[in-house]
């Protein structure tokens, strides 16, 4: 007997290596049954990625699988939560095996890396859209929130910024790059690495945190508005990859870091007394971290470049939106 459309799709999500002991019942019933550990809070997040909006048309299915889960894990990381479970809702124009197989393998490779078990899913026929809900756990009261920044705190970011935005420029034909440079920027666009271990290590240290999905200006903007503070960013301190530096002017890099998004790095604040502790903590993380600004009492986000107020050309933040 031929497999039905839904049996066919289910086939690709049956074979996962992660089998968590806290999954009482996984895929296959009306609900999954999960046993959260005592003394922990559940952290839940959901993200939908639409073709042509959140990833360019033509993105490889393995990259879509990776990125969809990475976006959700990045939200858990920003709260200092440890990822545990995920559910998937998939809208597909056509249940095409040559799409489903690499999509599932991209998704599961990242899930395995973080010990995440897929515990449920749904599929519908429609324009390509991937919705992932991820759940994690965090010790009660210890989650990193957006609203805890205090005037005088330092603003840090992990990794390098702007690479994914430049990668998107390459995909859309707005820039050209040598093969090696293009490869590294496209990897940042298509295969973001959620800073899960870094986020968990910041529990009890960071006063506020967020992941950089919409660009540093917007995401730091969320921290300061939730905290009732302002902040100044020192643009000369922003961390950039050598690939990005080889391809862009300084002003373009600032625009990419502040506005392009998709970096999935963390932005967090810490009191000045913890600066050394943070720098020591990040010695064990390959992505590193950089102090890029300060939290202030006066509201608003202020940009500063080598001691001089700086403003981007009009539209700088939104240049990469609505491709
Ligand atoms: Mg987020």
Boltz pocket constraint, residues with backbone or C-beta under 6 A from the ligand:
constraints:
  - pocket:
      binder: B
      contacts: [[A, 71], [A, 74], [A, 75], [A, 78], [A, 210], [A, 211], [A, 213]]
      max_distance: 6.0
